Amino acid sequence: MTTKQILDNYLGKNTRITERDSGNGYKEVCDLDTGDCFTVRMKDGLIERFDNSVQKSKKIQVETTTGIKQLLNG
């Protein structure tokens, strides 16, 4: 089943959406009627909703007067 078919069955109406593949099983789905966009993932025929932005932790090395420190930014 496609994302649109699952949403139509769940909401009980014909939805107008666009979807864009974000990679790793994630899709950005936008409702054309409301203008709301969400990041979703399909798993076993179910849709899981994530925040609008996927956060990744990054390690940053910073040079200070006492040496090099590693910071976690995320």
C-alpha positions in Angstrom: 0.0 0.0 0.0 1.1 3.5 -0.7 1.3 6.3 1.9 -1.8 7.9 0.3 -3.9 4.7 0.5 -3.0 4.2 4.2 -3.9 7.8 5.0 -7.1 7.6 3.0 -8.2 4.4 4.9 -7.2 5.9 8.3 -8.9 9.3 7.8 -11.9 8.0 5.8 -11.5 10.6 3.1 -9.6 11.4 -0.1 -6.5 13.2 1.0 -4.4 15.5 -1.3 -0.7 15.0 -0.4 2.7 15.2 -1.8 5.6 13.0 -0.6 9.3 13.2 -1.1 11.8 10.4 -0.2 14.3 11.6 2.4 16.3 8.3 2.5 16.7 5.6 5.1 13.0 4.8 4.9 11.9 8.3 5.8 9.5 10.4 3.7 8.4 14.0 4.0 4.6 14.2 3.5 2.8 17.5 3.0 -1.0 17.9 3.1 -2.0 20.2 0.2 -5.2 21.3 1.9 -3.6 22.5 5.2 0.0 23.1 4.1 1.3 21.0 7.1 4.4 18.8 6.4 5.6 15.9 8.5 8.5 13.5 8.4 7.1 9.9 8.5 8.5 6.4 8.3 6.6 3.3 7.1 7.1 0.1 9.1 5.0 -3.1 8.7 2.3 -1.1 7.0 2.0 1.4 9.8 3.0 5.1 9.6 5.2 6.5 12.4 5.4 10.3 12.6 8.7 12.0 13.5 9.5 15.7 14.1 9.7 18.0 11.2 13.5 17.8 11.4 15.6 14.8 12.0 18.4 15.6 14.5 21.8 14.0 14.2 24.5 14.2 16.8 27.8 15.6 15.6 31.2 15.6 17.3 33.1 18.8 17.0 36.7 19.3 18.1 37.5 22.8 19.5 41.0 24.1 20.2 41.3 26.0 23.5 44.2 27.4 25.4 44.4 24.3 27.5 44.2 21.9 24.6 41.7 20.3 22.2 38.3 19.5 23.5 35.6 17.4 21.9 32.0 18.7 22.0 28.8 16.9 21.2 26.4 19.1 19.2 22.9 17.8 18.7 
